[in-house]
Amino acid sequence: MEDYVIEFDALGMGDVERVGGKNASLGEMISNLGPLGVTVPGGFATTAAAYRDFLAQDGLDARINVALDALDTNDVTALAETGARIRSWVLQAPLPERLTRELRQHYDALVGDDDQLSVAVRSSATAEDLPDASFAGQQETFLNVSGFDNVVRAMHEVFASLFNDRAISYREHQGFEHSQVALSAGIQRMVRSDCGASGVMFTLDTESGFPDVVFVTAAWGLGETVVQGAVNPDEFYLYKPSLTANRPAVLRKNLGAKAIKMVYDPDTATPDPVKTVDVDTADRGRFSLSDEQATELARQAVTIEKHYGRHMDIEWGLDGVDGHLYILQARPETVNSRSQSQVLERYQLNQHATVISSGRSRCCGP
C-alpha cells in the first residue's frame, strides 16, 4: 500500500511522480547536499497517491474531468466559473481518514516539544518545475501555519488550488492532460525570515543569460513579496570563478527601495496569518544582506547548480532568530535556459509613445 505521507529526507529526484518536482527537489537537497553546506529546513510531503485517492471519493475526479473537458479556456468568464465550481467541490470533500492519521503522526514528530513551531504548506505538482515548463506560482502557498487543524485546512486549500484559473489555463496551453497531473502538499518548518530577510537567486544573469554569475535578490521579511514582484529588492551579482578561487566575488550590488515587507500577523485567526507592512526608512536605506551573506548564498547556489547540472532558480531565507541562511526551494531556470542565446535579433522602433511602466526582467515565474 502506497504511503500517503513521506519525510523529505526519504525523497529524491526519482520521486517526482510521487511528490511533485518541488518536494522531490527538497528531498534531493536534504539527502545529498547537506554534507556539502546546503542548508534546507526539514519536513514531509503528501503523495500523489493520497491526492488521487482523495479525488476518487464519490466520483469527484470524474465530475472534474467532465467539467474541464467541456471548458473553453479562452472564454475567461467560463474559465472563472468552472474553476470556482471545481474548487468548491474539492473543499467540500472530506480528506481520507488514513491521510489525516498519517499527517498527524508526521506533524507531531516534526513539532516535538516546540508548541510554537510554524510551518509553510506549499504545493508541488507532478508536472511542476520541468526543464521545458515552469509551473512556479500556479498553486497556493501558505506561510506561518501553526496547529494541526490549520495545517489540514491549508493543505485542503492547496489541493483545491490545482484548479486555480491560471493553473487550468496554463496546463491547457502547455498541453498537459488535467487528469494526469496530481498534487503533493509539502509541510516544511518555517524559517523566521519575517524578522530577517529573504529572496530569490539565479545561477545566471537573468538579463543577458551570462552563465558565470550568481544573481541574488534580497528584501526584508518573508519572500513572497520578492517572488510576486511586489517589492523592489536589493541585487547582488557574484562572479563564479572568484567564488571557486575563494576570492572576493561581489561584482556589483544595487540598493533596492524595499518599501514593504511581509511579516507574521498573530492577531489573524486564519491558516495563513501574515500581513504586509511598510519598511522603516532606515531599513530601506541599507542592504538586507551583507556581502558575506550574499557570498555564502552564492556558494550554496553553485553547489546546487553543479548537483543538478543546469541553471537553477532558488528561493532562500535568512532566519532573524538564529542568523542562519536556508534554501527553501530550488527548481530549474526555464526562461533563459530555453532561449536561443546564440541568436541576436535587432529591432528598430518606428515611433515612440509615453512609457506606461518599466522594470527589470525576472525568470522566477511562468
C-alpha positions, 0 to 999 in steps of 0.5 A: 500500500502506497504511503500517503505521507513521506519525510523529505529526507526519504525523497529524491529526484526519482520521486517526482511522480510521487511528490511533485518536482518541488518536494522531490527537489527538497528531498534531493537537497536534504539527502545529498547536499547537506554534507556539502553546506546546503542548508534546507529546513526539514519536513514531509510531503503528501503523495500523489497517491493520497491526492488521487485517492482523495479525488476518487471519493464519490466520483469527484475526479470524474465530475472534474474531468467532465467539467474541464473537458467541456471548458473553453479556456479562452472564454475567461468568464467560463474559465472563472466559473468552472474553476470556482465550481471545481474548487468548491467541490474539492473543499467540500470533500472530506480528506481520507481518514488514513491521510489525516492519521498519517499527517498527524503522526508526521506533524507531531514528530516534526513539532516535538516539544516546540508548541510554537513551531510554524510551518509553510504548506506549499504545493508541488505538482507532478508536472511542476518545475520541468526543464521545458515548463515552469509551473512556479506560482500556479498553486497556493502557498501558505506561510506561518501555519501553526496547529494541526487543524490549520495545517489540514485546512491549508493543505485542503486549500492547496489541493483545491488550488490545482484548479486555480484559473491560471493553473487550468489555463496554463496546463491547457496551453502547455498541453498537459492532460488535467487528469494526469497531473496530481498534487503533493502538499509539502509541510516544511518548518518555517524559517523566521525570515519575517524578522530577517530577510529573504529572496530569490537567486539565479545561477545566471544573469537573468538579463543577458543569460551570462552563465558565470554569475550568481544573481541574488535578490534580497528584501526584508521579511518573508519572500513572497513579496520578492517572488510576486514582484511586489517589492523592489529588492536589493541585487547582488551579482557574484562572479563564479570563478572568484567564488571557486578561487575563494576570492572576493566575488561581489561584482556589483550590488544595487540598493533596492527601495524595499518599501514593504515587507511581509511579516507574521500577523498573530492577531489573524485567526486564519491558516495563513496569518501574515500581513504586509507592512511598510519598511522603516526608512532606515531599513530601506536605506541599507542592504538586507544582506551583507556581502558575506551573506550574499557570498555564502548564498552564492556558494550554496547556489553553485553547489546546487547548480553543479548537483543538478547540472543546469541553471537553477532558480532558488528561493532562500531565507535568512532566519532573524532568530538564529542568523542562519541562511536556508534554501527553501526551494530550488527548481530549474531556470526555464526562461533563459535556459530555453532561449536561443542565446546564440541568436541576436535579433535587432529591432528598430522602433518606428515611433515612440509613445509615453512609457506606461511602466518599466522594470527589470526582467525576472525568470522566477515565474511562468 
